[in-house]
Amino acid sequence: MADALFASARAYRALFFALAAITLFVRILPLSTEPGSVPGPDIVLCLTFAWVLRRPEYVPALLIAAVVLLEDMLTMRPPGLWAAIVVLAAEVLRNRTALMRELAFPLEWAFVAAVIAAAMMAQRLVLALLSVPQVAPGPAAIHLLFTVLAYPLVVGLSQLLLGVRKTAPGEVDDRGRRL
């Protein structure tokens, strides 16, 4: 039974990595040659936060760090900065999974939106302190808005298509351990 539980967790970890890789691949494709296009949402961030709040065992911190570090390298962001911020933000959410399990979705969405905004502001602050050129505040705000608006869609697709749901209070696994 334990093997089935671990196999399930490993399968979902592989699925998370595959979804992040597909999202990243689509993101770096040269689909538009027009300069100044509207920035899209950060789907990997939404996916990470949605899964951390629903099934934290599916997305360990090392997997999150590896995925976001790979994303940093391929999108030519400062390597490691965004990965570190996302891991810290995911751990803040992971520590509140019991509280979030009992909240209605609009309150969860508002809390996740605040965490996303804090993460993006932290990145901008560190880059400003190091005098690294950044995106203008307008496109950054649009990126933040689209990421926050994409979160419910990612949560819905994760639940409906992939079966990543919140654990119910008192829910136990096959061996009788609380989840």
N, C-alpha and C positions, 0 to 999 in steps of 0.2 A: 504494500500500500504506500509506503514511504517513497518507493521508487516511482510510483505513478504520480505522486505529488511533486517530486523533484523533476520528473520528466515534463510535467505540465508547466512548471515554472521555467524550465529550460526552453521549452517550446515557445512560451510567451516572450522570453528574453530574446530569442532568435527572431520572433515576429516583430518585436519592437525595433531591433536593429535593422531588419529588412525594410520596415516602413520608413524609418529614418533615412536609410540609404536611398530608397525610391524618392522620397521627398527632396532630398538633397540633389539627387540626379536631375530631377525635373527643375529644381531651382537654378542649377548652373547651366542648363541648356540655353543656347542663344535663341530663344523664341521670339524676341523682339529686338530689333536693331535701333529702335527709336530712343534717343536720350531723354532722360527725365520722366520715365514711366512711373506710375504710382507704385510705391513699395507694397508688397504683399505681406500677409501675416507670417509669423514664425510658427509653422505647423509643428516642427520638432519640439519647440518649447511647450506648445499646447498639449501635444501628445504626452510629453514627459510629465507635465503637471497633472493631467487627467489620470494617467496610470498610477502615479505616485499616490494620489488621493484615493484611488479605488483599490488597487492591489500593489502595495509598496514592495512586496517580495518579487514582483515581476521586473522591477527596474532598480537594481542596486546602484549605489553611488558610482562604482567603477564603470559600469556600463554607460551611465549618463555622461560621465567625464570622457569616456572614449568616444562616444557618438558626437558630443559637442566639440571636442578637440579636433576630431576629423572634419567636422563642419567648419571650424575655425580655419584649418589649413586649406581646405578647398575653396573657401570664399574669401581668403586673404584678409581675414581679420587678425588682430594681434593674437598670436597663439596662446591659448590658455586662459586669457582674461575672462572671456564670456563663459568658457567651460567652468571655471572656478565659481563664477557668480551663479550660474544655473545650478551647479551642485549644491551650493549654499542655500539657494532658494528652494530647491527640491527637498533638502533636509528640513527646512523650516516647515514646509507643507507635510512632510512625512511625520514630523513630531506632533502634528495636529490632526492626524487621520481619525483618531477616535472622536474628537470634537466635530470634525467635518462630516463624519458619518451620520450624525444626528441632525445636521442643518439642512434646510431646504436648499434646492439648487440655486435660486437667486442669491442667497447669502454666500454660498460657496463661490459662485461666479464673481461676486464683489470682492471676496477675499483674495481669490486668485488674480483678479485684475489689479488689486493693490500690490501683490507680490510681483507681478509682471512689471508694473510701473516702477516699483522700487529697484528691481533688477536692472531695468534699462537706464534708470537714473544713476545707479551705482556705476554702470559701465561708462556712461557719459562723464561722470565726475572723475573717475580714474583717468580716462583718456584726456580730459581737460587738464588735470594736474600734471600729466606727463607731456603736455603740449603736442598731442597727436591730433592730426587733422580728423575732423568728424563730419558726419552728415549734418546738414542744417537742421535746426529745431523743427521746422515745418514737416518735412518728410519723416523725421523721427517720430513726431506725434501721430502722423497718419499710420506709420508702421505699428505703433503701440495700439492705436484704436482698432486697426484691422486684426491684430493678434488677439485682443480682448474679445472682439466680436466673433472670431473664429473658434474660440474655446468651446462654446455650447455645441457647435457643429462637430467638433472633434470628440467631445464627450458622447454625443448621441451616436455617432458612427462607431465609436469604441464599444459602446454598450450593445447596440443593435447587431452589428456585423461581426464583432470580435468576441463578444461575451465578457468584456472587462467591466464588471459591476462592483459596486461597493459591497463590502461584507455587511451583513445584517448584525445588529447588536446581539451578542451571544452565539453567533454562528460558529460551528466547529468544523474541523476537517475530518477526514476519514478515520483518523486515530483519536479523535475526541479532544484535540487541542483547540483552544480558542484562536480565532483568526483576528 
